[in-house]
Amino acid sequence: MIVWLGGTYGAGKTTTARELAALLPDARVFDTEEVGGLLRGILRDEWPGNFQHWPMWRALVVETARQVLGYAGGTLVVPQTVLDEEYWEEIEAGFRAAGIPLRHFVLDADEATLRTRIAGDEAPESATAGPWRLAHLDAYARATQWLRARATVIDTAPLTPAGVAARIAAAVAA
């Protein structure tokens, strides 16, 4: 099974994914940005500005998940923002064709909460990620209509990442 955690950049997906993987039996976090990093290293002269624009990234995410689940079983928790509906449809169709059950959750919060969280994130990588995250808030707002139609939305504003993970774990178990 795949438990996909979407939402805007800086919504707490990675932290929640770690918490969630600890709650679900035989779960592990699959950071699809590592697939993007691999491709960026190989195709550095052809960088499109976001690895999701590469069709091969989308295909490799599905194939990597299929291979890992075939080898290790269990559940993969994927913390990844996808704001392009066509890209999501491609990924979702790939999981369906591979026979991999998918649960899609969107971690959502009001814009003021998101801006506060992004500004307060003191992780070393966040110094450069903060401006990227803020720059994509409008794209996230535009994507919320299709995201809400295709995923379970969780308002994270009043919750800790552990609380969000507990809520998702309960939904997955039901």
Secondary structure as GFF3:
##gff-version 3
##sequence-region A 1 174
A	DSSP	beta_strand	2	7	.	.	.	ID=ss1
A	DSSP	alpha_helix	13	23	.	.	.	ID=ss2
A	DSSP	beta_strand	27	29	.	.	.	ID=ss3
A	DSSP	alpha_helix	33	42	.	.	.	ID=ss4
A	DSSP	three_ten_helix	44	46	.	.	.	ID=ss5
A	DSSP	three_ten_helix	51	53	.	.	.	ID=ss6
A	DSSP	alpha_helix	55	72	.	.	.	ID=ss7
A	DSSP	beta_strand	75	79	.	.	.	ID=ss8
A	DSSP	alpha_helix	85	97	.	.	.	ID=ss9
A	DSSP	beta_strand	102	108	.	.	.	ID=ss10
A	DSSP	alpha_helix	111	120	.	.	.	ID=ss11
A	DSSP	alpha_helix	126	135	.	.	.	ID=ss12
A	DSSP	alpha_helix	137	150	.	.	.	ID=ss13
A	DSSP	beta_strand	152	155	.	.	.	ID=ss14
A	DSSP	alpha_helix	161	173	.	.	.	ID=ss15
###
